[in-house]
């Protein structure tokens, strides 16, 4: 944020209010706010800064949570009846059902 006056800041995630607070701007300012109760997935963060009858609005989209696959591993084994070999098979399956062998 940049300014030289007091201002009101409204923050929303997915059009739901997170916080409304007064900020005193004196040049460039940074504000950290912890988020609670945000579900995994894609969200829209919107900030509205109001001062002296002027309003500035900014939005950004972000992904909350991991985009890594949710893997489960299956191990199967069997002994060959013709030899003393042991056959192992490992299969990894992600939550989307994609099989990696």
C-alpha positions as MATLAB code, in Angstrom:
seq = 'XXXXXXXXXXXXXXXXXXXXXXXXXXXXXXXXXXXXXXXXXXXXXXXXXXXXXXXXXXXXXXXXXXXXXXXXXXXXXXXXXXXXXXXXXXXXXXXXXXXXX';
ca = [
       0.000    0.000    0.000;
       1.143    3.546   -0.585;
      -0.243    6.762    0.818;
       0.204    9.588    3.298;
      -3.172    9.532    5.085;
      -5.317    7.321    7.253;
      -7.456    4.885    5.273;
      -9.919    2.038    5.690;
      -8.954   -1.389    4.374;
     -11.543   -4.069    3.599;
     -10.346   -7.582    2.708;
     -12.519  -10.363    1.284;
     -11.997  -13.949    0.171;
     -14.554  -15.208   -2.325;
     -16.763  -12.156   -1.580;
     -16.827  -13.004    2.156;
     -15.400  -10.322    4.511;
     -12.155  -11.207    6.312;
     -11.335   -7.940    8.031;
     -12.099   -4.243    8.011;
      -9.571   -2.011    9.699;
      -8.075    1.449    9.754;
      -4.513    1.781    8.471;
      -2.228    4.803    8.809;
      -0.256    5.184    5.614;
       3.105    6.944    5.667;
       4.738    6.013    2.368;
       4.866    2.344    1.416;
       3.241    0.020    3.956;
       3.006   -3.743    4.360;
       0.329   -5.529    6.364;
       0.252   -9.210    7.344;
      -3.056  -10.855    8.218;
      -3.446  -14.530    9.119;
      -6.206  -16.474    7.399;
      -8.287  -19.082    9.205;
     -10.884  -21.459    7.893;
      -9.857  -21.203    4.245;
     -10.652  -24.428    2.396;
      -8.314  -26.041   -0.121;
      -8.747  -24.831   -3.673;
      -8.854  -21.724   -5.839;
      -9.885  -18.446   -4.185;
     -10.225  -14.751   -5.031;
      -8.651  -12.269   -2.597;
      -9.988   -8.725   -2.887;
      -8.732   -5.608   -1.118;
     -10.497   -2.249   -1.058;
      -8.613    0.767    0.311;
     -10.738    3.885    0.928;
      -9.332    7.311    1.874;
     -10.558   10.877    1.422;
     -13.488    9.875   -0.779;
     -11.225    7.847   -3.106;
     -11.313    4.087   -3.466;
      -8.687    1.667   -4.794;
      -9.602   -1.984   -5.429;
      -7.275   -4.879   -6.260;
      -7.991   -8.591   -6.768;
      -5.842  -11.657   -7.174;
      -6.554  -15.352   -7.519;
      -4.598  -17.902   -5.511;
      -4.568  -21.640   -4.838;
      -4.604  -22.625   -1.180;
      -3.188  -26.034   -0.346;
      -0.974  -28.481   -2.124;
      -1.274  -29.222   -5.805;
       0.700  -32.430   -5.367;
      -1.067  -35.728   -6.083;
      -2.516  -37.667   -3.174;
      -0.675  -40.961   -3.703;
      -1.464  -44.381   -2.295;
       0.817  -47.335   -2.917;
      -0.162  -50.968   -3.386;
       2.439  -53.723   -3.075;
       1.788  -57.250   -4.299;
       4.125  -60.217   -4.393;
       4.063  -63.780   -5.533;
       6.524  -66.590   -5.882;
       7.036  -68.279   -9.210;
       6.033  -71.946   -9.158;
       8.761  -72.786  -11.667;
      11.700  -71.191   -9.847;
      12.689  -69.628   -6.563;
      12.100  -66.108   -7.940;
       9.937  -63.671   -5.988;
       7.870  -61.289   -8.141;
       7.128  -57.855   -6.684;
       4.717  -55.317   -8.137;
       4.328  -51.769   -6.848;
       1.447  -49.609   -8.048;
       0.982  -45.915   -7.157;
      -2.502  -44.408   -7.566;
      -3.330  -40.724   -7.082;
      -6.722  -39.345   -5.999;
      -7.673  -38.752   -9.633;
      -7.341  -42.465  -10.354;
      -4.195  -42.238  -12.516;
      -2.149  -45.407  -12.186;
       1.663  -45.312  -12.240;
       3.481  -48.670  -12.419;
];
